Amino acid sequence: MTKDPYSNPPLANDEAEWAVLGSLLIDPSCVWDIKGVLRPGDFALLKHQHIYTGVLSLADRGEPVDIITLMAELRSMGVGENVEPSYISELISGVPSAINALSYADEVVNCSRRRELLRMSGELAKRGFDAAQNVDQTVTWLAMATSGQARGGDIQHAKDVVEQVYMELETHLNVPLSPGEVRGLDTGWADLNKMLGGWKPGLYFALGEPHVGKSWLGLHAAANVAKAGGRSLVFSLEMTARQLIRRLCLAHARITQDEYDSGKVDADRLARFYERMADIADWDLDVVDNLEAASAIFATIHRECRTRKKPDFVVVDYMGLVLTDYRTKNRNEELSALAREMKRVTTSNQIAMFTPHQISDKDVARRKDKRPRKSDGYGSGGISQHGDVLLGLYDESMHSEEPKHINVLEVSKLKDRLSGGANAFKCVLLRFEPTGALSNFTDQQDPNRPPPEIEPGWEDKYD
């Protein structure tokens, strides 16, 4: 009689989990071999997940891994009460050698994948018996779920990549750009389109001092993409969705916040406010204002990128407020890990992500030229390394009593991995209109004439 394979499912291998953790504690250097294979969630026991996460955190920071440091790390993670020091001692004493650590890790991974397959089979059976479930949606779900079971990197032969480049070139030759068109997403500003070629899939960082207009630029960029028919997804960590949409409407209608609060608005501007509300209601502009953890933000992006219409442009406003899942005493290390994960998200989903980042105004105050530099990104958690495009934002009126231009935002390209041609000494000028909107400064009839000062009530550029 054949044994029923489901009578005793391979849910876990306690010995293998013990062995891999003991190996890591005996020889922490093997973490670099295991890290690319084994994930914390592969452990069946939650206690083992915590221990493995703690070991990874210590190793990534270059700190020693032993009972004392590991227990301190677990306490900082808030799970110290769930793991006793004696348990860690038993893990160490129970493994004679770390020579087979990778084999132990493979066994833990195999058990994890089998548990996931069993879970998916149950879910598939449930969907299959549910007559209300759409069959095509179920098949799509199954394809997505099983694709996540694959482990390891994908090898691409040069010949296949050459064919992809050739097809891309053929497309460009067959459909040449007309004047003013771009291959990427239309930014909404002609001069910025010339500089960047539109928003392309990749990671964009906008560096600038406090209150220079970083967030306002990101919101306008998202609105421009949505207005042009694309889908924008904005993660706002400072303002609510209502505040953001209200400010877009106020800017269009030239209504100050005081006028809005008092209810004293003339008929013409009120009509413009209603007009903008109707426009925005038809845009694919989504705002998330209740998330601040990096894992939750990235999970939302991954989920939305698998919907019928994935986001074309994502704004995370702003980087300094995102809570990282990597806890370290060094904030720069946290930001570097966050930037690296942002890069992975943009690459895997092929989206453009715009992230404002605040540079130190103290560092800026110590130098003669106050404009952002590429080195400001290096001092902000390795942003320069991981970002595809690094933009510098500068407003001369913040540092000079007699600026050449008033209420004009300089946008310089400090780094561009997507299009090349970075030049910190050339910039695009965007004017803060009296309406609160941003427009091309060169669109003025006389580009040499400084634009008028912003009207009272619009001094705040919503940074």
N, C-alpha and C positions, 0 to 999 in steps of 0.2 A: 504494500500500500504506500502510495506516494504521500510524503508529508506535506501538509498544507503550508505554503510559504508564509501565510499571513497569521498562522497560529502563534508564532514566536518571532515577530518582526525585529530586525536588527536596529533597535532604536538607539542604542548607545553601547560604547565599549569603555567601561569605567577604567579598565587597566590601561588602555591606550591614552586616555585623558590624563591619568595620573602620570604615566611615563613621559608624556610630552612636557607637562608642566615641571616635573622633577628635572628633566634634562635642561630646561631653560634656566632653572635655579642653580644647577650644577655648573653649567657652561653657558652664561648669558650671550656669548658671541654667536651661538647658533640661532639666535633670534632672527638674524638677517636672512638665513636660509628658510626659516619657517614662516616668517612674516608674509611673504608673497603667496603662500599656500593656504595658510590657516587664518580664519577670521574668528573674532570672539564668539559670534553667534553659532559657530560650528560645535562648540561644547554643549553637551546636553545639560550639564549641571550649571545653574546660575552662578554658583560659587566659583566654579572653574572659569567662567566667562569674566568675572571680576578680576581674578588673579591674572589671567592672561592680558587683560586690558591694562592692568597696573604694570606688568612687566614691559609691555610695548611702550607705555608712556615714559618709563624710566630709561629704557634703551634709546628712545628717540632723543631724549635730552642729554644723553651721554653720561647719565648717573649710574653708580654701581647698583647691581641688583642682588639684594640679600634680604634676609628676614626683616631687618630693621627698616631698610628703605622701602621695602614692599609694603609693610604694614603701615608706614607713614603715608604712602601713596594711596592705599586703600581707604585710610581714614579721610584723606583729602577728597576722595571720590564720594565719601558718604556711605561707604559699604564696609567699613572696618569692623563693625559689630557682627557681620555675617561670616567673617573668616577669622579663625583663631590662629595665633602664632604656632601652636602645637600642630595644627593641620599642615601648615607650610613645612614644618620640620619633618613631618611624616612623608611629605612629597619628596623631599630631598633624600631622606634615608631609604626610601623605597625604590630608588633607581640607581643601579650600580654604575652606569655609564651613560653619557649623552651621545655616544657614537651612532645610535640608531634613532636619533631625535626626528629626523625627516620621515622615516618609516612610520613612527608613531603618529606624526602629524597627518600623514596620508590616510591612516586608518580612521582617525577622528573625522577627517573630511568626508571619507566614504560613508561613514555612519550618518553624518549630518545630511549628506545628499540623499541617502535612502529615506531618512525621516521626512525630508522635504517632498520627495516623490510620493511617499505614502499620504502626506497631507494633501498634495495636489490631486492624487487619485480620488481621495474622498470628496474634494471640492468638485472635481469633474463629474463624479457620479451624481452628486447633488444637483449640479446644473443640468446634467443629462436627463434626470427624472423630472425636472421642473419644466412643465409645458409652457410656462410664461417666459422662459429664457429664450432669447434670440439665438439661433444656432450659429450664425455668423459671428456674433459677439463672443460666444463661448469658444469657438475655434480660434479667434483672435487672442482671447485670454490665454488659451492653452499654449499658443505659439510664444507669447510673451513670457509666460511663466517658465516654460521649458528652456527658453533661450538663456534665462538667468542661471541655469544649472551648469552652464559651460564654465570651465576654469582654465586659466592660462592665457597667454597672449596670442593674438592672431598674426600669423606670418603672411606678409604680402610680398609676392615675387615682383622684382623690378619690372618685368615685362607687363604684368597686370597694371601696375601703377602708370607705366608709360602709356598704355592704352587709355587710361582714365584722363591723363593730361591731354592726349591727342583729341579725345572726344570733347573735352572742355574747350580746347582751342578751336575746333571745328564749329562749335556752337557760337563762340565769339566772332568768328569770321563770317558765319552765315547771318548772324544778327548783330551787326555793328551798332555801337551806341550813337545816338543822335546828340547834338550839343545840349549839355545840361543833364543828360542821363547818367546813371551810375549802375554798376553791377550789384552793389550792395543795396541795403534799404535806404531810401531817401531820408536824409537827416532833417530836411525841411529848411536848410540854409544852404544856398548855392555855393558860397565860399567854403563852407565846411565839407560839402560834397566833393569839391575839387581837391581839398587837402586829404580826405580819407577815402574817397571813392565810395562813399556811403557806408552805412554800418554793415560790416561783414561778420560772419560767425567768428567769434573770438571774445577775448576778455579785455575790456576797456577800463582803465583807471583814470579818474580825473582828479589831479592833485591841486590843492589850493588852500589858502588861508581860511579861517572862519569868516563867514558872511560875505564871501566873494561871489557866490552864486552857483555853487556846485550842484546843490539839490534842485535848484530852479532849472538849471540846464538839463539835468536828467529827466525831470518831469516834462519839460517842453519837448525833449527828444522823444519820449514815450508817446506823448500826445500827437506829435507829428507823424510817427509811424502808424498809429491807430487811425489818424485822420486820412492817411493815404491808403487805407485798406488792410494794413497788417494788424497783427495782434500784439499788444504790449502787456506785460505783466510787471507791476510795480510792488516791491516789498518796501513799505514805509515803516521805519523804526522810530521816527520822530513825530510824525503827524498822522492823524486818522484819515481814512478814505474820504470822509465828508469834507475835511479841511482842504485836502488836495483838489478835489473836484470844485469846491466852492471857489478856491483861488484861481483856478483856470477860468471859471465863469466871470469872476470879478475883473480879472485882467482884460478879458475880451470886452467887457461892458464899460471899462474905465470907472469902476465904482470902488471907492475906498472901503476898508473894513468898518470904519466909523459910520459911514453913510449906510452901509448894509445893516449894521447893528441898530442904528437909529430909525431905520425904515424910511428915511428921507431920500428917495431916489426919483429923478425925473422920468417921464414916460419914455423918452428916446433911449436912455441907457437901460431902463428896465426891459425894454423890448430886446435890446442886444443881449441882456442876461438870459432871457427866456430862449433866445435863438441859440446861444451857446449850450444851454442845458439840453435842448433838443438834439443838437449835433453830437454832443458827448454821449448821449443815451444810445446813439446808433453806432458808436465806435466800439471796436473790440479792445477796450481798455479795462483791465482788471487790476484791482488794488488789494493787497493783503496787508493789514495793519495790526495783526495780533500775533505775529511770530517774531522771535528774536534769536532763537537757537539756530545755529548753522545747519544742523541735521534736519530740522523741520523745514527750513527754507529750501534746502536742496531736494528733500523728498517731495515737496510741492512742485518744484520745477520738473523733476523726473516724471511725476504723475501727469502734469499738464502737457508735457512733451509727447505723451502717448495718447492724447485725446484726438478728436477729429481735426482740430485746428491747433497745432502747437504754437506756443509763443514765438514770435520773430525777434522780439526785443525785450530784454529783462533788465530792470533797474533794481539794485539792492542799495538802499539809501539809509544809513551810509555804513561803510565798512567798520568803522570804529565802534559801532553799537551792536554788531553781531556777536552773540555769545558763542565762543568756539567750544567744541567738544574735547579739545586738547587742552588740558589744564596744566599750566606751567607758570613758574614764577616770572618768566620773561615774556612780556606782552608782545615783543617783536617776534618771538618764536611762534606765538599763537597766531599772529597775523600772517606770518609766512605760511604756516600750515593751512590757514583759511584761504589764502590766495592760491595755494597749490590745489586745494579742493575745488575752488571756483573754476580754475583752469580745466580740471577734469570734467566738471559739469558742462562747461561750454563746448568742450571737444566732443564728448560722448553724445550730446544732444544737438550739436551744430546750430547754436544760437548765439546771438550777440548779447553780451552782458555788460551793462554800464554801471560802474560802482564809484561814487564819489568817495574821496579819502582826504581827510584833513591833515595837513602838514603842520609842523610845530611853528607857531608864530614867533616863538622865542628865537628859533634858529634863523628865521627870516629877518628878524629885527637886527641881528648881529652883522648882516652883510649889506653891502651897498646896493646891489641889484636885488630887488625883492621878488623877482619873478621865480616861479618854481623851477627846480632843476631836476635832472634825472636822479641825482644822488639823494634827493628827498625821498624818492621811492625806495632806495636801498635802506634808508634809515627808518622805513616804516614797515618792516617785516618782510623784506624780500619782494616787495611788490614789483619792482623793476624787473626781476628775474622771471616772475610768473605771468605778468601781464603781457598781452600781445601788443596793445597800444597804450601809451602813456601820454595823457594830455595834461598840459599845465595851464591853469586858469589864473588870470591876473587882472586887477582893476587898479589903474594908476591913481585914480582919485582917492584911494585908500591910503596913499603914501605921499602925495604931493598936494600942496595948497594951490598950485597952478598946473594942473595936469593938461596934457595936450588934448586929451579927449575926456569928456565928462560922461559918466554912466555908460562906459563902453567896456565890454569884457574881452580881454585878449585870450585867445585859445591857441596855444602852441603845441606842436607835436614833438614830444621829447623822445619817443620811441615808437616804431611802427614795424612790427613783425609781419603784418598782413600785406602792406603795400610798399613799404620801404620809404625812403626819402625823408626821414625824420630830420628836422632842422629847428633847433630851439630858438633860432634868431628870426624865424619867419612865423607869422601868426595870422589868424583870422580874427577879424573884429566883429563882435556881435553887440548890438546896441540894446540897452534896456529902454524899451519904448515907454512913453507916459502911461500906456495901457498896462504895463507890467510884463508885456511879452518881450521876447527876444527876436530881433530881426537882423539881417545883414546890414552892417554899417555902410558898406559900399553901395547899397541900394538907394542911398540918399542922393538927391539931385546934385549936391555939392559934397563929395566925399571928404574934402579938405576942411569942411566946416564942422566944428564940434557939434554934436547933437544937443538940444536943449536939456537943461536939468530936468530930472524926473519930477513929476508933480508931487506935491505934499501927500503923504500917505503911502507912497511907493518906494520909500527909501530902503525898506527891507526887501532884499532880493531873495528871500525865502531860502537861505542857505541852511 
